[in-house]
């Protein structure tokens, strides 16, 4: 074998190795890009489902509020946890209204608890920051 052919063979093997390495890197990049696209697609689907759930909850809340307003206008519901029969109002009360009022009361309690927790955390953070300022100066 001549030196020229040997040199060509060595160069050919070297370039073949570099090309194979480059191809592997390109495949890895393509695989990661495909994974990112799939993750983004799933994230968009989750967001869409969440927004739809929020919208349906909002519509249901509006309907319940309208039903509660109608009941108040008809005098069937007085609010404050007092039974209408205790106030001298006879007649049946709508169980849906009672259920809504109970769930709404629980929701209000939960929201108030979250607000209190946030205030406590904020006050603790402010007190810690004030102490740092007092002791650092």
N, C-alpha and C positions, 0 to 999 in steps of 0.2 A: 504494500500500500504506500502510496506516495505521501509526502508531507502535506501537500495541498489537500488531498482527500481526508487525511487524518484531522487536519485543522478544521475542515468543513464539518466533519462529524462531531468534533468537540463543540464547535460553535452551535451546531444544530441541536445537540443535547442540552447545551446551556440555555438556548432560547426556548427550547421545548419545556424545560423546567420552569423558566420565568413565566412562560405563557400559562402553564398549568397552575402556578401559584397565583397569577393575576386572575385566572378564571375562578379559582376557589374564592378569592376575595370578592369578586363580583357576585358570585352566587350567595355569599354570606350577606352582602349588602342587600341584595334583592330579597333574601329571606327575611331580614330585619324590616325592610320596607313593607313587605307583605304583612308581617305581624303587626306593624304599626297601623296599616290600613284597616286590618281586621279589628284591632282594638278600638280605633276611632269609630268604625261602623257600629260596633256594639255599644259604645258610649252614646252615640247619637240615638240609637234605638232605646236605650235606657232613659235618656232624657225625654224623648218623645212620649214614652209610656208614663213617665212621671208627670209631665205637663198635662197629658190627657186625664190622668187620675186627679190632678189638682182641679182641672176644669170641671170634671164631673162632680167632685166634692163641692165646688163652689155652686154649681147649679142645684145640687141637692140641698145645700144650706139655704139658698135663696127660696126654694120651694118650702122648706120647713119654716122659715121666717114668715113667709106669706101666710102659711096655714096658721101659725101662731097669731099673727095680726088679725086674721079673720076670726079666730076664736076669741080674741080679746074684744073685738068689735061686737061679737054676738053675746058677750058677757059669760062665756063658758069658762074662760080662764082668767084668773085674777093674779097669778104669779106669786112669788115669795114663798112657795112651798105650802101654801094654805089650800086645803081641799075646798072645792066649790060647795060641796054639801055642808061644810061647816059654816059657811057664810049665809046659808039659807037659800042658795040657788039649787033648785032641784034639777033633775034631768041628767041624762048621761053625759059624761065627759069623754072626749076623744082619747083613746089610749096612745095614739101616735103623738099627740101633743105632750102627754105626760112623759113618754119615752124621750122625746126631743128635749124637754125641759131637764130631765134627769141627766142625759148625756151632755147637754150644754153646761149644766152645773159642774159636772166632772171636768169638762174641758176648761172651764174658767178657773177651777181650783188648780188644775195642772199648769195653766199659763201663769197664774199668780205665783205658784211655787217656783217656776222657772225664772220669773222676774226677780223674786226674792233671792234666789241663788246667784243670779247675775249681779245684783246689787251687792251682795255679800262679797263675792269675788272681786268686784270692782273696788269696794271699800278696802278690802284687804290689800289689794295692789296699791291703792293710793296711800294707805298707811305705811306700807313697806317703802314706797318711793319717798314719802316724807321723812321717814326715819333715816333713809340713806342720805338725804340731803342734809338733815340736822347733824348727823355724825360725820359726814365728809367735810363739812365746813369748819 
